[in-house]
C-alpha cells in the first residue's frame, strides 16, 4: 500500500513558523527604516505552507504587500528564502 501525505501532515508546525518569523525579524534590525519597500533574505528554505503563513502574519500586522518566495521557486540555487514587504 502506498503511503499518502494527510492534510494534518501538511499543516505548518508552530515551531517552524516561529523560527521563520524570528529569522526575518533578526534581519529586520539591519534594515534602514523609513523605506516603502523592504527585502529580507534568510538562509534556509521554508515550505510553501510556512511561506503562506508568514505572508498572512505580516499582512495582518499592517503591511499592504507581503510576498515570501524561496530560491528554488525562483529558479535559483536552493537554500534561501526572501520576504518582500511594501
C-alpha positions in Angstrom: 0.0 0.0 0.0 1.3 3.5 -0.9 1.7 6.0 1.9 0.0 9.3 1.2 0.5 12.5 3.0 -2.5 13.5 5.0 -3.8 17.1 5.4 -2.7 17.2 9.0 0.9 16.4 8.0 0.8 19.4 5.6 -0.1 21.9 8.2 2.6 24.3 9.4 4.1 23.4 12.8 4.1 26.3 15.1 7.8 26.0 15.8 8.7 26.2 12.1 6.6 29.4 11.7 8.1 30.9 14.9 11.6 30.1 13.7 10.9 31.7 10.3 9.5 34.8 11.9 12.4 35.1 14.3 14.9 34.9 11.4 13.0 37.6 9.4 12.8 39.8 12.5 16.6 39.4 13.1 17.2 40.5 9.5 14.8 43.4 10.0 17.2 45.0 12.6 19.8 45.6 9.9 17.4 47.4 7.5 17.3 51.2 7.1 13.9 52.2 8.4 11.6 54.6 6.6 11.7 53.0 3.1 8.5 52.0 1.3 10.0 48.6 0.2 12.0 46.0 2.1 13.5 42.7 1.0 14.6 40.4 3.8 16.7 37.4 2.9 17.3 34.5 5.2 19.3 31.2 4.9 17.1 28.1 4.8 14.3 27.2 2.5 10.8 27.4 4.0 8.0 25.2 2.9 5.2 26.8 0.8 2.8 26.3 3.7 5.1 28.2 6.1 5.7 31.0 3.5 1.9 31.5 3.2 1.6 31.7 7.0 4.4 34.2 7.1 2.7 36.3 4.4 -0.6 36.2 6.2 1.0 37.2 9.5 2.8 40.3 8.0 -0.3 41.3 6.1 -2.3 41.1 9.3 0.2 43.3 11.1 -0.4 46.1 8.7 1.8 45.6 5.6 -0.1 46.2 2.3 2.1 43.6 0.4 4.0 40.6 1.8 5.5 38.0 -0.6 7.5 35.1 0.6 9.4 33.1 -2.0 12.2 30.5 -1.9 15.2 30.5 -4.2 14.0 27.2 -5.7 10.6 28.7 -6.6 12.5 31.5 -8.3 14.7 29.1 -10.4 17.9 29.7 -8.4 20.2 27.6 -6.3 18.2 26.2 -3.3 18.7 27.3 0.3 17.4 30.8 0.6 14.0 32.4 1.3 13.2 36.1 0.8 10.3 38.2 2.2 9.3 41.3 0.2 7.3 43.9 2.2 5.6 47.1 1.0 
